[in-house]
Amino acid sequence: MSVKAEWPAGVGRLVLPTVDSTNAEAQRLAPHVAGPVWILAGEQTAGRGRRARPWASPRGNFYATLLMQPKEGADVVALRSFAAALALREAFVAVTGLPDAFALKWPNDVLLNGGKVAGILLESGGAGQGVGYLAIGIGVNLIGAPEVSAVEAGAVPPVSLLAETGVRVAPEAFRDVLAPAFARWEAVLVTQGFAPLRAEWLAHAARLGEVIRARTGTLERQGVFETIDVTGALMLRQPQGTIAIPAADVFF
Ligand SMILES: O=C(O)CCCC[C@@H]1SC[C@@H]2NC(=O)N[C@@H]21
C-alpha cells in the first residue's frame, strides 16, 4: 500500500496503545483541546457501537475518533456522519483500487462486497448552547471481523478488508489516508452545504430503489428506499405514501 496524502493542516494526532474507547477518550479530552484531533488506539477494551452495542476491538483493526469543535447547530453537525462515510469510501478505494466493491449503507456503515467493513458512531456533548464537541468514532475491520453469530439476526455480515481483498493496511497508514479525505469533505460541507455530500452519498448508496426494512425501537417498516432528504433522513416509500425516517437500523 503506497498511497500518499498530505496530513490536514491544523489537525492534531494522538496515538494510544490501548484505551477503553476512543470516543470516551474524546469526551475526556474535549474540555482541554481547542482544535480537531484524531485519536487512534491500537485496541479498545470497551469499544462501543451504535445503540449501545459493544464493538469488539482486538489489535490490528482500526479504532479512531476525530474530536472536533463544530460551530453549527446539532442538525448540521450530525451531517458529518455522511462526510465520514464518504471519506471512508475514498480511503478504501485509495488503498485497494476497487471502486466498485464498496457501498454506503444508511445511515452510516460502509459495505464491502455486501458485508459490513466499517461503522461510524457520532457522539456530541459540552456545556451551554450549541454543540460543544463532536466525536466521530470510526471502526474498520482491517484484518479481522466478528463472527456472523456475534451480530444481530438479519444484520449484514461483518467482513474484513484483508479477507475480502487481500489488502493489508496498518491502522496508522489507514488513518493517514482517511484524515485528508475527511478534511476535504468537511471543507465541502462547510463551504457548500450538504447538497454535494448528499449527491455523492446517493451515487454510492446500497439498495437504493429496492425494498428494505427500517427498524426504530420495536417499530419495523418496510418500503422502497427512495432517497435521503436534505436533512439526511431516509425516505421510505410505502403504500400510504413516502415517509422520512430520521433514525433507524436498516435491514435488507
Ligand atoms: O455500530 C457501529 O456501526 C459504529 C461502530 C463504531 C466503532 C468505533 S471504534 C472507534 C470508536 N470508539 C468506539 O468506542 N466506537 C467507535
The ligand as an SDF file (V2000), in Angstrom:
LIG
                    3D

 16 17  0  0  0  0  0  0  0  0999 V2000
  -22.2020    0.4500   15.4660 O   0  0  0  0  0  0  0  0  0  0  0  0
  -21.4640    0.9240   14.5930 C   0  0  0  0  0  0  0  0  0  0  0  0
  -21.5140    0.5430   13.4260 O   0  0  0  0  0  0  0  0  0  0  0  0
  -20.4840    2.0070   14.9410 C   0  0  0  0  0  0  0  0  0  0  0  0
  -19.1870    1.4260   15.4170 C   0  0  0  0  0  0  0  0  0  0  0  0
  -18.1820    2.4760   15.8250 C   0  0  0  0  0  0  0  0  0  0  0  0
  -16.9490    1.8610   16.4420 C   0  0  0  0  0  0  0  0  0  0  0  0
  -15.8780    2.8820   16.6420 C   0  0  0  0  0  0  0  0  0  0  0  0
  -14.3150    2.1650   17.0260 S   0  0  0  0  0  0  0  0  0  0  0  0
  -13.6800    3.7330   17.3820 C   0  0  0  0  0  0  0  0  0  0  0  0
  -14.7530    4.4880   18.1440 C   0  0  0  0  0  0  0  0  0  0  0  0
  -14.6660    4.1730   19.5540 N   0  0  0  0  0  0  0  0  0  0  0  0
  -15.7200    3.4840   19.9850 C   0  0  0  0  0  0  0  0  0  0  0  0
  -15.8820    3.0660   21.1450 O   0  0  0  0  0  0  0  0  0  0  0  0
  -16.5740    3.2970   18.9780 N   0  0  0  0  0  0  0  0  0  0  0  0
  -16.1060    3.9020   17.7490 C   0  0  0  0  0  0  0  0  0  0  0  0
  1  2  2  0
  2  3  1  0
  2  4  1  0
  4  5  1  0
  5  6  1  0
  6  7  1  0
  7  8  1  0
  8  9  1  0
  8 16  1  0
  9 10  1  0
 10 11  1  0
 11 12  1  0
 11 16  1  0
 12 13  1  0
 13 14  2  0
 13 15  1  0
 15 16  1  0
M  END
$$$$
